[in-house]
Amino acid sequence: MIEGIFVDGLIFSIMVIGILIAYRILDFADLTCDGSVTTGAAAATMCIVSGKGIFLALVAAFLVGVLAGMVTATIHTKLKIPGLLAGILTMTMLYSVNLRILGNKANVPLLRIDTMFTKAAKLMPNAPSFVSMLLASLFIVIIIKLIIDVFFRSDLGIAIGALGGNEQVVISLGMSPTKLKLIGIGLSNGLIGLSGGLLAQYQGFADANMGQGMVVQGLAAIMIGEFLFSSNKISLITLRAILGSIIYKALMFFGRKYGYHIGITPNDFKLLTGLLVILSLIIAKVRNKVSDDSAKRNALKGRKTSGGHNA
């Protein structure tokens, strides 16, 4: 249903903001996401199943994600292993960890158990279920967006952003790149884990394989958002990620619903997502080249004009 696009897209957008922090702000190619989203889902599910409560479940999902990110950052900084490989190592190890959290089961359901979405429906008994789910998702996304916006305007957030731009600048200011990477990658995967915890409640189960391909999907959503408008303001960057996530989910929804007319099946979606990322990169590269060429032409015109005036 159409309303499901918005709920799914909002939950997905939390993960996309996490991926955005790693890939765009820190310039760190992190593949931990495919494991940490499942870790968050598993931790939240087991907390709810064991009666610990929804709030504690979401806190646990965030914290296990932070821990996963810090493991990746530690492998990268302390063992001097490239970030991409560090993420792959953590993601691989998390598969076994996730199975352990799930009690050595590949799938744990949340049927007939209160989740955030069923509680939201009880709080609004006169509203349709999709309205309560949408409002609950929107509330959490707005809170997270505001926190992230404020954080990246703080001295610590600005330092993390500077680290992604030029590590030497951070070192010259007397800050530790190791600590900043630990915080940045930890925060990135914390949001990804939280998204996994919400996704498990929305789907009604946690699965050990639910994180496959999440990084590519997140990058596709980021790039879709970047085509909407350009900005260097963190508030607009996070808004762009949220809108890109919803559009991506809408594309997947209409692909599932109408794709059979042109021979597209759900088995083709990972291929199409990869091609979408490649196409986005090509378009972005061409657009940057056109922009650079235009800037050079304007600069040359300015020089000629100033030369004519001087003559």
C-alpha positions in Angstrom: 0.0 0.0 0.0 1.1 3.6 -0.7 1.1 4.5 3.0 3.5 1.7 3.6 6.1 3.5 1.4 6.2 6.4 3.9 6.5 4.2 7.0 9.1 2.0 5.4 10.9 4.9 3.9 11.0 6.8 7.2 12.4 3.8 9.1 14.9 3.3 6.3 15.9 7.0 6.4 17.5 6.5 9.9 19.8 3.9 8.4 20.5 6.2 5.4 21.5 9.1 7.7 23.9 6.6 9.4 25.4 5.6 6.1 25.6 9.3 5.1 27.7 10.1 8.2 30.2 7.4 7.3 30.4 7.8 3.5 29.8 11.6 3.0 30.8 13.3 6.3 33.7 11.0 7.4 34.6 9.8 3.8 34.9 6.3 5.3 33.8 3.4 3.1 32.1 1.3 5.8 30.5 -2.0 5.1 29.6 -2.7 8.7 26.0 -1.7 7.9 25.0 -5.0 6.5 25.8 -6.6 9.9 24.9 -3.8 12.3 21.4 -3.3 11.0 20.7 -7.0 11.8 22.4 -6.7 15.2 20.1 -3.8 16.1 17.1 -5.8 14.9 18.2 -8.9 16.8 18.9 -7.0 20.1 15.6 -5.1 19.9 13.6 -8.3 19.1 15.1 -10.3 22.0 14.5 -7.4 24.4 10.9 -7.2 23.4 10.4 -11.0 23.5 12.0 -11.2 27.0 9.7 -8.5 28.2 12.3 -5.7 28.7 10.1 -3.1 27.0 10.2 -1.1 23.8 12.2 1.8 25.0 15.0 -0.4 26.3 14.8 -2.4 23.1 15.5 0.7 21.0 18.3 1.8 23.3 19.8 -1.7 23.1 19.6 -1.6 19.2 21.4 1.8 19.2 24.1 0.7 21.6 24.9 -2.6 19.9 25.2 -0.6 16.6 27.6 1.8 18.3 29.7 -1.1 19.6 29.8 -2.7 16.1 30.9 0.6 14.6 33.6 1.1 17.3 34.9 -2.4 16.5 35.3 -1.4 12.9 37.0 1.9 13.8 39.4 0.1 16.2 40.4 -2.5 13.7 41.0 0.3 11.2 42.9 2.7 13.5 44.8 0.4 15.8 45.7 -2.4 13.4 46.1 0.0 10.4 43.8 -2.1 8.3 42.0 -0.2 5.4 38.5 1.0 6.4 36.8 -1.1 3.7 38.4 -4.3 4.9 37.8 -3.4 8.5 34.1 -3.1 7.8 34.0 -6.4 5.9 35.7 -8.2 8.8 33.2 -6.7 11.4 30.3 -7.5 9.1 31.4 -11.1 8.7 31.9 -11.6 12.5 28.5 -10.0 13.2 26.7 -12.8 11.3 27.7 -15.2 14.1 27.1 -12.7 16.8 23.6 -12.0 15.4 22.8 -15.7 15.5 23.9 -15.9 19.1 21.7 -12.9 20.0 18.8 -14.6 18.3 19.3 -17.7 20.4 20.9 -19.6 17.5 17.8 -19.2 15.4 17.8 -17.6 11.9 14.4 -16.0 12.5 12.6 -14.8 15.6 9.0 -13.5 15.2 7.2 -10.8 17.1 3.7 -12.1 16.6 1.2 -11.3 19.3 3.7 -9.2 21.1 3.4 -5.5 21.7 5.8 -3.4 19.6 6.1 0.3 19.2 3.7 0.2 16.3 1.0 -1.8 18.1 1.3 0.5 21.1 1.0 3.6 18.9 -2.2 2.0 17.5 -3.6 1.6 21.0 -2.8 5.2 21.8 -4.9 6.3 18.8 -7.8 3.8 18.8 -9.9 6.0 16.4 -7.2 6.4 13.8 -6.5 3.8 11.0 -3.5 1.6 11.9 -1.3 3.1 9.1 -1.9 6.6 10.4 -0.6 5.6 13.9 2.4 3.8 12.4 3.2 6.8 10.1 2.9 9.3 13.0 5.1 7.1 15.3 7.8 6.7 12.6 7.6 10.4 11.7 8.0 11.4 15.4 11.1 9.3 15.8 12.7 10.5 12.5 12.1 14.1 13.4 13.7 13.7 16.8 16.7 11.9 15.4 17.1 14.5 12.6 17.1 17.4 15.1 19.6 15.6 17.3 22.0 14.9 14.4 21.6 18.5 13.1 22.4 19.9 16.5 25.3 17.5 17.0 27.0 18.4 13.7 26.8 22.1 14.6 28.7 21.5 17.8 32.5 21.6 18.1 32.7 17.9 18.2 30.5 17.4 15.1 32.4 20.1 13.2 35.6 18.3 14.1 34.3 15.0 12.7 33.2 16.8 9.5 36.7 18.4 9.2 38.2 14.9 9.7 36.4 13.7 6.6 37.6 16.7 4.6 41.2 16.9 5.7 42.7 14.8 8.4 45.9 16.9 8.6 43.8 19.9 9.7 42.4 18.0 12.6 45.8 16.9 13.7 47.2 20.5 13.4 44.4 21.6 15.7 45.6 19.1 18.3 42.6 16.7 18.0 42.9 12.9 17.8 41.7 11.4 14.5 41.5 8.0 16.2 39.0 9.2 18.8 37.0 11.2 16.2 36.7 8.1 13.9 35.7 6.0 16.9 32.9 8.5 17.7 31.8 9.0 14.1 31.7 5.4 13.0 30.1 4.5 16.3 27.4 7.1 15.8 26.9 6.0 12.2 26.3 2.3 13.1 24.3 3.3 16.2 21.7 4.9 13.9 21.9 1.9 11.6 21.3 -0.4 14.5 18.4 1.7 15.7 16.9 1.5 12.2 17.2 -2.2 12.4 15.4 -2.3 15.7 12.5 -0.3 14.3 12.4 -2.4 11.1 12.1 -5.6 13.0 9.1 -4.2 14.9 7.5 -3.0 11.7 8.1 -6.3 9.8 7.1 -8.4 12.9 10.4 -10.4 13.0 14.2 -10.3 13.0 16.1 -12.4 10.5 19.8 -13.2 10.4 19.9 -12.3 6.7 17.9 -9.1 6.7 20.9 -6.8 6.3 22.1 -8.1 2.9 22.7 -5.3 0.4 21.7 -2.6 2.8 24.8 -0.5 2.1 24.0 -0.3 -1.6 20.4 0.5 -1.0 21.5 3.3 1.4 23.9 4.7 -1.1 21.2 4.7 -3.8 18.9 6.6 -1.4 21.6 9.1 -0.6 22.3 9.7 -4.3 18.6 10.1 -5.2 18.4 12.7 -2.4 21.4 14.6 -3.8 19.7 15.0 -7.1 16.8 16.9 -5.4 18.8 19.9 -4.4 22.4 20.9 -3.5 23.4 22.2 -0.1 26.2 22.1 2.5 23.9 22.8 5.4 23.6 19.7 7.7 19.8 20.3 8.2 19.2 20.2 4.4 21.6 17.3 4.0 19.7 15.1 6.5 16.4 16.2 4.9 17.7 15.2 1.6 18.6 11.8 2.9 15.1 11.3 4.3 13.4 12.4 1.1 15.8 10.2 -1.0 14.9 7.2 1.3 11.2 7.6 0.7 11.6 8.0 -3.1 13.8 4.9 -3.2 11.2 2.9 -1.3 8.5 4.3 -3.7 10.6 3.1 -6.7 11.0 -0.3 -5.2 7.2 -0.5 -4.5 6.2 0.5 -8.0 8.8 -1.9 -9.4 7.3 -4.8 -7.4 3.7 -3.8 -8.4 4.2 -3.0 -12.1 7.6 -4.4 -13.0 6.1 -7.7 -14.2 4.7 -5.8 -17.3 8.3 -5.5 -18.5 9.6 -8.7 -17.1 11.1 -7.3 -13.9 10.8 -9.6 -10.8 11.9 -9.1 -7.2 15.0 -11.1 -8.0 16.2 -8.3 -10.2 16.0 -5.5 -7.6 19.6 -5.9 -6.3 20.9 -5.7 -9.8 18.7 -2.6 -10.5 19.8 -1.0 -7.3 23.5 -1.5 -8.2 22.8 -0.1 -11.7 21.0 2.9 -10.2 24.1 3.7 -8.0 26.4 3.4 -11.0 24.1 5.6 -13.1 24.0 8.2 -10.3 27.8 8.3 -10.0 28.1 8.8 -13.8 25.5 11.6 -13.8 27.2 13.2 -10.8 30.6 13.0 -12.4 29.3 14.5 -15.7 27.4 17.3 -13.8 30.6 18.2 -11.8 32.6 18.3 -15.0 30.1 20.6 -16.7 30.1 22.8 -13.5 33.9 22.9 -13.5 34.0 23.7 -17.2 31.4 26.5 -16.8 33.4 27.9 -13.8 36.6 27.9 -16.0 34.8 29.7 -18.9 33.5 32.3 -16.5 36.9 32.9 -15.0 38.5 33.3 -18.5 35.7 35.7 -19.5 36.4 37.7 -16.3 40.1 37.9 -17.1 39.5 39.0 -20.6 37.0 41.7 -19.4 39.4 43.0 -16.8 42.2 42.9 -19.4 40.1 45.0 -21.8 39.3 47.6 -19.1 43.0 47.8 -18.1 43.9 48.5 -21.8 
